Amino acid sequence: VLQSAEVMKNAVAYLEPHMEKTDEAGKGTIVLATVRGDVHDIGKNLVDIILSNNGYNVVNLGIKQPVSAILDAAAEHRADVIGMSGLLVKSTVIMKENLEELNQRGLAADYPVILGGAALTRAYVEQDLHELYAGEVRYARDAFEGLRLMDALIGIKRGVPGAKLPDLKQRRVPTRTSAVTEDTVEEGTVRSDVAVDNPVPTPPFWGTRVIKGIGLKDYASWLDEGALFKGQWGLKQARTGTGPSYEELAETEGRPRLR
Ligand code: B12
């Protein structure tokens, strides 16, 4: 797929000087990046090829891009749109943080955002993130949906008659037909004598809370030494059974380093 897309890109580059230019300002600019901590870029590069073959100016920043780099490039290239890609589940959280950063910097109105990558779902982007972001944010399942969104966003920005974004998709919540259960017992059945009227305790609070000011010493004691020493730092006795045991390694290397 990438090779055929590259062929197309080269062919378009060859033809470009002979094509009629319709708009001096170009069709529009998108800054494209794989988000911080994520190395997957095959999909993003396909998006680059499809968009640039269709006349857009694509500033492809590459992988593992922090939000500051994305925003610097967007300002430098006067981007119309920002496109972020990520395939790891943790990238979906980074994307959320990036949108929060855009909100905080007061840039949401300037930059519509298109998000793509297999870890995302349409509902997460078009419902949860859309609610959070003060600008426009849309999900692209593939490069072609990205192209359609780009056409719509640029069309709206330039006041093209009829240009509009597709409707947002809402998460489907299963509807209960009836929450009321009838208190009748069918003939021939024995009703369980398990009590159903137990009081339901009320939790001290709902949702999450951030507690600050806990001393390092207090939570360091909860650290899983085994996971840290063996799993992360690789302190293990040699397979041959020779050399110091794990417990010795923990005492001579692990704990001093931790301290
Ligand atoms: C290839 C691959 C790799 C390659 C990446 C090479 C590269 N240059 O990209 C390598 C081997 C380096 C790799 C590494 C890792 N990978 Co990997 N990788 C994959 C794999 C097999 C395919 C991804 C891919 O390229 N798909 C093809 C492209 C074309 O599709 P796409 O990216 O989804 O893009 C399309 C759309 O999503 C959309 N799109 C995407 N982005 C954007 C952006 C915009 C703006 C738009 C409009 C559209 C759009 O358009 C694209 C084209 O239509 C997937 C599994 C899978 N089948 O998806 C795992 C997968 C993504 N990897 C995974 C993991 C865990 C890792 C590692 C952490 C493994 C490890 N322990 O080291 C590391 C990542 C390290 C890191 N920090 O990022 C997991 C992620 C799990 C999770 N849910 O978090 C997956 C799902 C495999 C699995 N089932 O466990 N990986």
Boltz pocket constraint, residues with backbone or C-beta under 6 A from the ligand:
constraints:
  - pocket:
      binder: B
      contacts: [[A, 32], [A, 37], [A, 38], [A, 39], [A, 40], [A, 41], [A, 42], [A, 43], [A, 44], [A, 46], [A, 47], [A, 82], [A, 83], [A, 84], [A, 85], [A, 86], [A, 87], [A, 88], [A, 89], [A, 90], [A, 114], [A, 115], [A, 116], [A, 117], [A, 118], [A, 119], [A, 140], [A, 141], [A, 142], [A, 143], [A, 144], [A, 145], [A, 146], [A, 147]]
      max_distance: 6.0
